[in-house]
């Protein structure tokens, strides 16, 4: 039986801020977004073993598990203890017990970063313009540029006309190449508010001479004002920078580092920290993902600077841990990212000298699943098709979002967290093929399906991606559901219904966070 912790004891642990800990909410994303602790990270039970190794890599870190009432957390505790975690507790009565104790419960996702964005706007009085004001500037021919601070995939989904994709962590680094003169107005936007505010204030903090403003409420505000968005664009900021642009950026961040007390650490010390069994250190590479894939330090996590500030809880799950930020030798992006993280009370350091020239790995960031079943047969796409042709049934345990995008024709969807319930809704078959977006969660699901059904099971190696890469067709939509597809948190424009209502609701939630934070004795930000 796992040990438990009361709401009061957890409150005191967080308030003391004397040691590291991870509060892990194991419900699905949608349930998590309905109400959770500010300092909790979302690690759904069905993906626990795949995600936790990166979010809380040190097995001795105190892990506090929670859900709505403690029932799922107890199952999660057994799994974590089974893969080697040594200090696991379950929050008594879960989130409801926390609420009943009089403590704040937050809706939404990436709440610490979102709340910080609202704090930044209030503290720095970040200038902004409305969608109507921006449209008037465009129609009036004002000399200006719109910089979209989101990653390319989000920009590609929808962007404001004339906007250029320049993710937030790249803004100070690339501005001199995009806007070589000081009389051009710079408008920074994102989907909603946070990255618009942080991006604009980054340029202001860096001392750029241009007039800089955030677009109030971002692309959602633009749409709600009745203006047209563009879709499918790929207009990115220049990747190659002139020596003049780099020198200007380096000069700016030197002042930022001094003003915001951004420290550096050498590589030998960083390696010693990583080997330290008494405290967690995250090695976070803030460069663009394509730079990371071309060469990165072993053990580092691809964490583009703008996204790291926007969603810190998705990269570093242990409060009280050390963060070491890796950049190229110019250190512009790492310094700008660090100056925000230190205001969020992270113990953050920039790797001095940037990425070394040797000892690097190439390729995408590796995943570190824990306790992977070893007795499950992994099938190639061709071998999996032969099984399906022989009457086996495919069970897809990808996220429902990924299932909708594309799955093996005829595959049934289920969430692994409720596989026992879903299995009763599956058709009888001589065997079952478990699959997921990349094949990892499918391994665990296949082992569980074997126990639940008593039938032969296997998993599809590489999941739906491998199936598609082999030239096999994919089916789209919610074609066959063995369970309710309630596992993921959907952005306003992904939800079914009146999108405009969801956008208004989301923007109101962001704006109101500052009021909730002000009455929460566990939340504070560092004011310079």
MIFIBA-372512 format. One record per residue (C-alpha): residue number from 0; residue in one letter; x negated, y negated, z negated. Coordinates in steps of 0.02 Angstrom, whole numbers. Example, Ala and Ser with C-alpha at 12.3 -4.5 7.8 and 13.67 -1.06 7.14 Angstrom:
BEGIN
- num  residuo  x  y  z
- 0  a  -615  225  -390
- 1  s  -684  53  -357
REM end
This chain:
BEGIN
- num  residuo  x  y  z
- 0  x  0  0  0
- 1  x  -74  -168  52
- 2  x  -92  -304  -77
- 3  x  23  -455  -75
- 4  x  2  -640  -104
- 5  x  133  -762  -166
- 6  x  178  -921  -76
- 7  x  107  -1022  -222
- 8  x  -59  -928  -218
- 9  x  -75  -954  -30
- 10  x  -31  -1137  -49
- 11  x  -169  -1156  -179
- 12  x  -294  -1062  -70
- 13  x  -261  -1178  77
- 14  x  -263  -1334  -31
- 15  x  -428  -1287  -114
- 16  x  -513  -1275  56
- 17  x  -657  -1186  -31
- 18  x  -674  -1030  76
- 19  x  -623  -965  245
- 20  x  -461  -872  280
- 21  x  -344  -828  423
- 22  x  -154  -837  410
- 23  x  -88  -721  545
- 24  x  95  -721  597
- 25  x  133  -555  684
- 26  x  304  -595  756
- 27  x  329  -623  942
- 28  x  292  -796  1009
- 29  x  474  -848  1018
- 30  x  511  -800  839
- 31  x  348  -884  785
- 32  x  402  -1045  872
- 33  x  566  -1045  776
- 34  x  472  -1078  614
- 35  x  300  -1039  543
- 36  x  165  -1101  425
- 37  x  60  -1246  491
- 38  x  -102  -1149  471
- 39  x  -38  -985  543
- 40  x  -100  -917  709
- 41  x  15  -818  823
- 42  x  -45  -638  849
- 43  x  106  -531  898
- 44  x  107  -358  820
- 45  x  108  -274  991
- 46  x  -56  -361  1037
- 47  x  -137  -364  866
- 48  x  -284  -248  902
- 49  x  -321  -335  1068
- 50  x  -319  -514  1002
- 51  x  -379  -509  821
- 52  x  -560  -463  858
- 53  x  -591  -629  945
- 54  x  -483  -737  831
- 55  x  -551  -666  667
- 56  x  -710  -571  711
- 57  x  -782  -548  535
- 58  x  -703  -395  453
- 59  x  -724  -465  277
- 60  x  -627  -625  314
- 61  x  -474  -639  201
- 62  x  -324  -606  315
- 63  x  -151  -658  257
- 64  x  -15  -579  363
- 65  x  160  -650  378
- 66  x  321  -637  476
- 67  x  497  -689  432
- 68  x  516  -574  280
- 69  x  359  -466  264
- 70  x  418  -306  350
- 71  x  316  -320  511
- 72  x  169  -389  414
- 73  x  159  -228  313
- 74  x  141  -127  473
- 75  x  9  -249  535
- 76  x  -88  -230  372
- 77  x  -99  -42  397
- 78  x  -168  -68  571
- 79  x  -297  -197  519
- 80  x  -357  -92  374
- 81  x  -366  55  493
- 82  x  -489  -37  606
- 83  x  -599  -98  465
- 84  x  -533  -261  392
- 85  x  -569  -259  206
- 86  x  -471  -406  132
- 87  x  -293  -398  198
- 88  x  -141  -468  108
- 89  x  43  -484  152
- 90  x  134  -646  110
- 91  x  276  -603  -7
- 92  x  445  -632  79
- 93  x  355  -703  230
- 94  x  398  -871  305
- 95  x  566  -874  218
- 96  x  481  -854  51
- 97  x  364  -997  96
- 98  x  513  -1107  141
- 99  x  607  -1060  -18
- 100  x  454  -1111  -120
- 101  x  478  -1286  -51
- 102  x  336  -1288  75
- 103  x  344  -1353  253
- 104  x  389  -1237  398
- 105  x  352  -1296  575
- 106  x  433  -1256  740
- 107  x  346  -1250  908
- 108  x  173  -1196  963
- 109  x  -5  -1260  938
- 110  x  64  -1367  797
- 111  x  -101  -1421  715
- 112  x  -162  -1493  881
- 113  x  6  -1569  926
- 114  x  21  -1652  756
- 115  x  -157  -1716  774
- 116  x  -112  -1796  941
- 117  x  28  -1893  859
- 118  x  -90  -1944  719
- 119  x  -217  -2006  847
- 120  x  -87  -2115  934
- 121  x  -35  -2193  769
- 122  x  -210  -2213  698
- 123  x  -296  -2283  853
- 124  x  -140  -2369  924
- 125  x  -172  -2284  1090
- 126  x  -100  -2392  1231
- 127  x  28  -2312  1343
- 128  x  146  -2350  1486
- 129  x  317  -2279  1524
- 130  x  359  -2187  1685
- 131  x  453  -2341  1745
- 132  x  302  -2452  1712
- 133  x  186  -2331  1803
- 134  x  305  -2324  1953
- 135  x  306  -2515  1959
- 136  x  115  -2515  1955
- 137  x  112  -2394  2101
- 138  x  242  -2489  2201
- 139  x  151  -2653  2167
- 140  x  -12  -2586  2236
- 141  x  -109  -2603  2074
- 142  x  -287  -2538  2084
- 143  x  -271  -2381  1981
- 144  x  -299  -2194  1968
- 145  x  -191  -2062  1884
- 146  x  -294  -1926  1799
- 147  x  -200  -1768  1753
- 148  x  -286  -1696  1599
- 149  x  -216  -1519  1616
- 150  x  -303  -1366  1691
- 151  x  -278  -1334  1877
- 152  x  -144  -1200  1853
- 153  x  -32  -1322  1760
- 154  x  -71  -1464  1879
- 155  x  -31  -1350  2026
- 156  x  141  -1313  1952
- 157  x  191  -1496  1949
- 158  x  100  -1662  1958
- 159  x  135  -1847  1969
- 160  x  108  -1918  2145
- 161  x  -72  -1976  2175
- 162  x  -130  -1883  2018
- 163  x  -302  -1802  2015
- 164  x  -333  -1647  1911
- 165  x  -468  -1686  1782
- 166  x  -449  -1580  1624
- 167  x  -463  -1678  1462
- 168  x  -635  -1616  1412
- 169  x  -704  -1674  1580
- 170  x  -634  -1851  1580
- 171  x  -781  -1945  1505
- 172  x  -904  -1834  1600
- 173  x  -827  -1861  1773
- 174  x  -750  -2034  1761
- 175  x  -900  -2122  1837
- 176  x  -887  -2015  1993
- 177  x  -698  -2040  2009
- 178  x  -692  -2224  1961
- 179  x  -858  -2310  1999
- 180  x  -796  -2486  1957
- 181  x  -727  -2564  1799
- 182  x  -576  -2654  1874
- 183  x  -477  -2494  1910
- 184  x  -340  -2452  1785
- 185  x  -348  -2273  1723
- 186  x  -185  -2184  1679
- 187  x  -202  -2016  1592
- 188  x  -58  -1893  1593
- 189  x  -16  -1714  1543
- 190  x  146  -1615  1534
- 191  x  206  -1703  1378
- 192  x  110  -1809  1253
- 193  x  -41  -1732  1167
- 194  x  -168  -1719  1308
- 195  x  -113  -1888  1378
- 196  x  -149  -1969  1210
- 197  x  -311  -1875  1174
- 198  x  -374  -1901  1352
- 199  x  -341  -2087  1355
- 200  x  -412  -2113  1181
- 201  x  -566  -2011  1230
- 202  x  -607  -2137  1366
- 203  x  -573  -2281  1248
- 204  x  -680  -2206  1110
- 205  x  -818  -2181  1239
- 206  x  -815  -2368  1274
- 207  x  -768  -2367  1458
- 208  x  -741  -2542  1527
- 209  x  -585  -2497  1624
- 210  x  -409  -2528  1561
- 211  x  -352  -2356  1500
- 212  x  -175  -2303  1457
- 213  x  -84  -2140  1423
- 214  x  73  -2099  1520
- 215  x  207  -2091  1387
- 216  x  287  -1917  1387
- 217  x  187  -1860  1538
- 218  x  261  -1766  1685
- 219  x  417  -1727  1583
- 220  x  445  -1912  1552
- 221  x  418  -1946  1738
- 222  x  548  -1815  1785
- 223  x  672  -1875  1654
- 224  x  658  -2051  1726
- 225  x  721  -1984  1892
- 226  x  557  -1988  1988
- 227  x  496  -1849  2101
- 228  x  356  -1731  2052
- 229  x  241  -1645  2175
- 230  x  208  -1458  2176
- 231  x  68  -1346  2237
- 232  x  -69  -1478  2242
- 233  x  -253  -1436  2214
- 234  x  -331  -1610  2212
- 235  x  -472  -1591  2086
- 236  x  -598  -1714  2018
- 237  x  -771  -1704  2100
- 238  x  -877  -1562  2031
- 239  x  -1045  -1632  2089
- 240  x  -1098  -1786  1992
- 241  x  -1225  -1918  2038
- 242  x  -1369  -1956  1921
- 243  x  -1295  -2128  1891
- 244  x  -1127  -2055  1835
- 245  x  -1212  -1931  1719
- 246  x  -1325  -2063  1642
- 247  x  -1175  -2176  1609
- 248  x  -1080  -2034  1526
- 249  x  -1230  -1984  1418
- 250  x  -1251  -2163  1359
- 251  x  -1068  -2171  1310
- 252  x  -1068  -2010  1210
- 253  x  -1227  -2058  1118
- 254  x  -1126  -2197  1037
- 255  x  -980  -2078  1006
- 256  x  -1095  -1954  918
- 257  x  -1161  -2091  806
- 258  x  -992  -2167  764
- 259  x  -904  -2001  731
- 260  x  -1051  -1913  647
- 261  x  -1065  -1772  774
- 262  x  -1208  -1657  722
- 263  x  -1314  -1536  823
- 264  x  -1387  -1366  785
- 265  x  -1529  -1275  872
- 266  x  -1508  -1105  955
- 267  x  -1606  -1009  823
- 268  x  -1496  -1077  684
- 269  x  -1338  -1040  784
- 270  x  -1396  -860  808
- 271  x  -1431  -846  622
- 272  x  -1256  -910  585
- 273  x  -1180  -783  703
- 274  x  -1274  -644  612
- 275  x  -1218  -709  441
- 276  x  -1102  -581  361
- 277  x  -1036  -705  234
- 278  x  -955  -832  348
- 279  x  -875  -837  522
- 280  x  -955  -936  663
- 281  x  -869  -962  830
- 282  x  -978  -995  982
- 283  x  -865  -1096  1097
- 284  x  -916  -1138  1276
- 285  x  -827  -1300  1321
- 286  x  -878  -1305  1505
- 287  x  -763  -1269  1651
- 288  x  -719  -1083  1663
- 289  x  -811  -1063  1829
- 290  x  -969  -1127  1745
- 291  x  -944  -1004  1603
- 292  x  -925  -860  1725
- 293  x  -1085  -910  1816
- 294  x  -1184  -888  1655
- 295  x  -1146  -897  1469
- 296  x  -1219  -850  1300
- 297  x  -1174  -674  1243
- 298  x  -1035  -682  1115
- 299  x  -974  -853  1170
- 300  x  -790  -888  1205
- 301  x  -735  -987  1357
- 302  x  -650  -1137  1276
- 303  x  -633  -1285  1397
- 304  x  -647  -1441  1289
- 305  x  -477  -1516  1326
- 306  x  -387  -1352  1292
- 307  x  -489  -1322  1135
- 308  x  -425  -1484  1060
- 309  x  -250  -1454  1128
- 310  x  -235  -1275  1062
- 311  x  -374  -1247  935
- 312  x  -276  -1106  851
- 313  x  -289  -1002  1010
- 314  x  -478  -1002  1007
- 315  x  -529  -1005  824
- 316  x  -413  -913  705
- 317  x  -513  -932  544
- 318  x  -493  -1092  446
- 319  x  -656  -1140  360
- 320  x  -763  -1062  496
- 321  x  -908  -1147  583
- 322  x  -887  -1200  764
- 323  x  -1038  -1214  880
- 324  x  -998  -1296  1047
- 325  x  -1098  -1248  1202
- 326  x  -1117  -1364  1351
- 327  x  -1241  -1401  1489
- 328  x  -1396  -1501  1446
- 329  x  -1302  -1667  1456
- 330  x  -1193  -1623  1304
- 331  x  -1058  -1746  1359
- 332  x  -911  -1627  1350
- 333  x  -968  -1543  1190
- 334  x  -993  -1710  1102
- 335  x  -823  -1776  1153
- 336  x  -739  -1614  1100
- 337  x  -834  -1612  934
- 338  x  -786  -1790  893
- 339  x  -603  -1737  894
- 340  x  -627  -1572  803
- 341  x  -720  -1656  661
- 342  x  -569  -1770  639
- 343  x  -465  -1610  623
- 344  x  -578  -1559  478
- 345  x  -673  -1423  571
- 346  x  -856  -1391  527
- 347  x  -915  -1420  705
- 348  x  -1088  -1432  783
- 349  x  -1153  -1459  960
- 350  x  -1286  -1337  1023
- 351  x  -1442  -1445  1044
- 352  x  -1515  -1441  1218
- 353  x  -1361  -1357  1289
- 354  x  -1356  -1187  1374
- 355  x  -1527  -1104  1380
- 356  x  -1601  -1050  1546
- 357  x  -1618  -866  1502
- 358  x  -1532  -729  1404
- 359  x  -1363  -762  1485
- 360  x  -1219  -651  1538
- 361  x  -1113  -676  1693
- 362  x  -929  -642  1726
- 363  x  -767  -671  1635
- 364  x  -755  -671  1447
- 365  x  -752  -492  1381
- 366  x  -609  -433  1273
- 367  x  -645  -341  1110
- 368  x  -499  -223  1073
- 369  x  -509  -132  907
- 370  x  -460  48  874
- 371  x  -428  88  1056
- 372  x  -355  264  1075
- 373  x  -484  383  1149
- 374  x  -371  530  1190
- 375  x  -262  442  1320
- 376  x  -295  477  1503
- 377  x  -323  322  1607
- 378  x  -263  337  1786
- 379  x  -313  245  1943
- 380  x  -176  162  2043
- 381  x  -173  307  2167
- 382  x  -164  438  2029
- 383  x  -30  339  1940
- 384  x  74  330  2099
- 385  x  63  518  2117
- 386  x  132  539  1941
- 387  x  274  418  1977
- 388  x  313  509  2140
- 389  x  326  668  2036
- 390  x  461  590  1926
- 391  x  364  504  1787
- 392  x  435  339  1724
- 393  x  329  182  1709
- 394  x  343  82  1547
- 395  x  273  -95  1559
- 396  x  220  -172  1393
- 397  x  151  -332  1468
- 398  x  225  -495  1408
- 399  x  398  -521  1481
- 400  x  326  -672  1573
- 401  x  199  -562  1662
- 402  x  329  -427  1692
- 403  x  441  -553  1779
- 404  x  297  -612  1888
- 405  x  260  -438  1952
- 406  x  270  -256  1898
- 407  x  269  -81  1969
- 408  x  433  -53  2062
- 409  x  553  36  1947
- 410  x  453  5  1789
- 411  x  549  -22  1628
- 412  x  497  -167  1516
- 413  x  474  -151  1329
- 414  x  378  -243  1195
- 415  x  256  -131  1104
- 416  x  308  -206  936
- 417  x  478  -122  954
- 418  x  428  28  1058
- 419  x  520  150  945
- 420  x  685  62  982
- 421  x  646  40  1167
- 422  x  598  223  1190
- 423  x  777  274  1152
- 424  x  834  171  1302
- 425  x  713  249  1427
- 426  x  774  380  1550
- 427  x  718  558  1519
- 428  x  567  603  1622
- 429  x  430  735  1633
- 430  x  304  603  1578
- 431  x  277  418  1549
- 432  x  151  298  1623
- 433  x  112  148  1513
- 434  x  54  -10  1599
- 435  x  25  -192  1556
- 436  x  -48  -346  1640
- 437  x  -228  -287  1618
- 438  x  -206  -110  1553
- 439  x  -267  -141  1374
- 440  x  -105  -146  1274
- 441  x  -46  -1  1383
- 442  x  -177  114  1304
- 443  x  -102  90  1131
- 444  x  75  104  1198
- 445  x  36  267  1288
- 446  x  -24  346  1126
- 447  x  133  289  1037
- 448  x  247  347  1178
- 449  x  171  520  1167
- 450  x  220  532  984
- 451  x  392  456  1011
- 452  x  443  560  1162
- 453  x  341  720  1144
- 454  x  305  706  1330
- 455  x  140  689  1424
- 456  x  83  508  1439
- 457  x  -55  411  1524
- 458  x  -101  229  1551
- 459  x  -136  133  1711
- 460  x  -317  76  1709
- 461  x  -323  -110  1746
- 462  x  -135  -126  1736
- 463  x  -28  -220  1862
- 464  x  -181  -311  1928
- 465  x  -266  -148  1976
- 466  x  -104  -88  2056
- 467  x  -93  -245  2163
- 468  x  -279  -241  2204
- 469  x  -253  -65  2272
- 470  x  -127  -135  2395
- 471  x  26  -68  2305
- 472  x  184  -174  2306
- 473  x  246  -265  2153
- 474  x  426  -300  2102
- 475  x  478  -465  2023
- 476  x  610  -515  1899
- 477  x  691  -434  1747
- 478  x  742  -278  1842
- 479  x  746  -145  1705
- 480  x  739  -195  1522
- 481  x  729  -67  1382
- 482  x  729  -207  1254
- 483  x  774  -391  1240
- 484  x  642  -499  1327
- 485  x  619  -617  1180
- 486  x  432  -599  1155
- 487  x  359  -758  1230
- 488  x  375  -943  1195
- 489  x  435  -1030  1353
- 490  x  389  -1205  1405
- 491  x  538  -1321  1435
- 492  x  529  -1301  1623
- 493  x  520  -1110  1609
- 494  x  681  -1091  1512
- 495  x  851  -1046  1583
- 496  x  979  -1184  1571
- 497  x  974  -1373  1584
- 498  x  788  -1408  1597
- 499  x  809  -1593  1559
- 500  x  889  -1552  1391
- 501  x  743  -1438  1347
- 502  x  619  -1574  1396
- 503  x  704  -1703  1285
- 504  x  709  -1579  1141
- 505  x  523  -1541  1162
- 506  x  470  -1723  1168
- 507  x  575  -1765  1016
- 508  x  492  -1620  923
- 509  x  318  -1686  965
- 510  x  358  -1863  910
- 511  x  438  -1806  747
- 512  x  288  -1702  695
- 513  x  202  -1854  620
- 514  x  345  -1873  495
- 515  x  335  -1691  443
- 516  x  147  -1699  422
- 517  x  161  -1852  312
- 518  x  263  -1756  183
- 519  x  153  -1599  190
- 520  x  17  -1597  57
- 521  x  -80  -1464  153
- 522  x  -110  -1568  309
- 523  x  -229  -1712  331
- 524  x  -342  -1780  466
- 525  x  -506  -1872  451
- 526  x  -485  -2057  491
- 527  x  -634  -2153  559
REM end
